Amino acid sequence: MNIPYRVSLSTQQRLEITLKALSDKKGENLVVLDLREIGYPLSDYFVIATAESDRQAQALSDHIIEKLKEAEGSRIGYRIEGYEVGKWILLDLNDIIVHIFQPEVREYYKIEELWGDARVVQA
């Protein structure tokens, strides 16, 4: 019987893998917001990226999950919302929440402004 391995990555390692995966698939306008200093209890970071189409948004999401599974093993527990439509995909990676927007949706919601108290980390 094969038992899937698990490797526990730090938040920083998971963040680096996420950013590399977004870059690999040409995610644009990457922004990382550090939520730790403002006391947001549900995650440490928001990662925000733009995709030019629903297919690219889905590919970005798939690639992040693929790369994290390669690094962590068959870890389950990440949640994905909005995948089917692909206008705004939210990946809940526990301590990191990834928002992948199409340009018009990102402009409409202006999530960076909503979380304006959070420190922007170099992506």
Backbone torsions as a table, in degrees:
resi	resn	phi	psi	omega
1	MET	NA	128.0	175.8
2	ASN	-85.7	123.5	175.3
3	ILE	-103.0	120.4	-178.0
4	PRO	-62.1	137.1	179.8
5	TYR	-79.8	157.9	175.1
6	ARG	-135.3	134.7	175.2
7	VAL	-120.9	131.5	179.1
8	SER	-90.4	112.0	178.7
9	LEU	-92.7	151.0	173.9
10	SER	-74.2	164.0	175.9
11	THR	-58.0	-41.8	-179.1
12	GLN	-62.7	-41.4	178.4
13	GLN	-64.9	-42.7	179.3
14	ARG	-64.8	-37.8	177.8
15	LEU	-64.4	-44.3	179.2
16	GLU	-62.2	-42.9	178.4
17	ILE	-63.3	-42.6	179.8
18	THR	-61.3	-47.4	-179.6
19	LEU	-64.9	-40.0	177.9
20	LYS	-64.2	-42.2	179.4
21	ALA	-62.7	-42.1	177.5
22	LEU	-63.0	-42.2	179.1
23	SER	-65.1	-41.3	179.6
24	ASP	-55.0	-39.4	-175.7
25	LYS	-101.4	19.3	173.0
26	LYS	66.3	34.5	170.3
27	GLY	-63.2	141.5	-174.1
28	GLU	-113.1	160.6	174.8
29	ASN	50.1	50.5	-178.5
30	LEU	-69.6	131.7	176.7
31	VAL	-134.3	135.7	175.1
32	VAL	-117.1	124.1	176.6
33	LEU	-106.3	126.3	178.1
34	ASP	-88.7	110.1	-175.6
35	LEU	-93.4	-4.8	-175.6
36	ARG	-63.1	-39.2	-175.5
37	GLU	-74.7	-17.9	178.7
38	ILE	-100.1	4.7	173.3
39	GLY	73.4	28.1	176.4
40	TYR	-71.2	118.4	-170.1
41	PRO	-79.0	-13.2	-171.9
42	LEU	-94.6	-19.1	177.4
43	SER	-162.1	164.9	179.5
44	ASP	-92.2	-32.9	-175.3
45	TYR	-137.6	147.5	162.6
46	PHE	-108.5	132.8	171.6
47	VAL	-113.3	128.6	-176.7
48	ILE	-122.3	132.7	-179.1
49	ALA	-141.8	158.8	176.7
50	THR	-113.4	138.0	173.9
51	ALA	-122.0	144.3	-175.4
52	GLU	-81.8	-10.9	-178.9
53	SER	-155.9	169.1	176.7
54	ASP	-64.4	-37.6	178.4
55	ARG	-63.3	-41.7	178.9
56	GLN	-68.5	-39.5	177.9
57	ALA	-59.9	-44.6	178.4
58	GLN	-65.2	-40.4	178.6
59	ALA	-64.3	-39.5	177.0
60	LEU	-61.9	-47.6	179.4
61	SER	-59.9	-48.0	179.8
62	ASP	-60.3	-41.9	-176.7
63	HIS	-67.6	-39.0	176.5
64	ILE	-59.9	-50.6	-179.2
65	ILE	-61.3	-43.4	179.0
66	GLU	-58.8	-47.5	-177.9
67	LYS	-68.0	-37.3	177.2
68	LEU	-67.7	-39.0	177.1
69	LYS	-64.9	-38.2	176.5
70	GLU	-61.0	-39.3	-176.7
71	ALA	-81.5	-35.1	-173.4
72	GLU	-102.8	-13.6	-172.3
73	GLY	94.1	-160.5	-174.4
74	SER	-87.5	50.3	179.3
75	ARG	-67.8	129.7	178.7
76	ILE	-112.1	159.0	175.5
77	GLY	127.3	-5.6	175.3
78	TYR	-79.5	143.3	179.6
79	ARG	-110.8	145.1	179.1
80	ILE	-128.6	131.2	176.3
81	GLU	-125.4	144.7	174.2
82	GLY	81.7	8.3	-175.0
83	TYR	-62.6	-42.9	-173.6
84	GLU	-61.1	-40.5	-178.3
85	VAL	-86.3	-41.3	174.7
86	GLY	79.7	10.1	177.4
87	LYS	-80.6	-37.7	176.8
88	TRP	-145.3	105.9	177.8
89	ILE	-102.2	130.6	177.0
90	LEU	-113.5	121.9	174.8
91	LEU	-107.0	119.4	176.9
92	ASP	-98.0	104.1	-179.6
93	LEU	-101.1	28.2	-178.1
94	ASN	73.6	-81.9	-177.2
95	ASP	-88.8	-3.1	176.3
96	ILE	-133.8	132.1	174.1
97	ILE	-115.6	124.7	-178.0
98	VAL	-105.0	128.5	175.6
99	HIS	-112.7	120.8	176.8
100	ILE	-115.0	114.7	-175.3
101	PHE	-113.4	148.6	161.3
102	GLN	-79.6	153.8	-171.0
103	PRO	-51.8	-46.7	-176.5
104	GLU	-66.8	-32.7	179.1
105	VAL	-73.6	-40.3	178.2
106	ARG	-63.3	-41.8	178.5
107	GLU	-64.3	-39.2	-178.3
108	TYR	-66.4	-46.9	-174.7
109	TYR	-84.8	-25.2	177.2
110	LYS	44.2	53.9	-174.3
111	ILE	-61.4	-30.5	177.5
112	GLU	-62.1	-37.1	178.7
113	GLU	-72.0	-36.6	178.4
114	LEU	-59.8	-35.9	-179.5
115	TRP	-106.3	39.9	-175.0
116	GLY	-61.6	-20.9	178.2
117	ASP	-77.1	-16.3	-178.5
118	ALA	-77.6	144.3	178.2
119	ARG	-75.8	132.8	176.8
120	VAL	-83.1	126.0	178.9
121	VAL	-99.3	141.5	178.6
122	GLN	-59.9	123.7	-178.7
123	ALA	-93.1	NA	NA
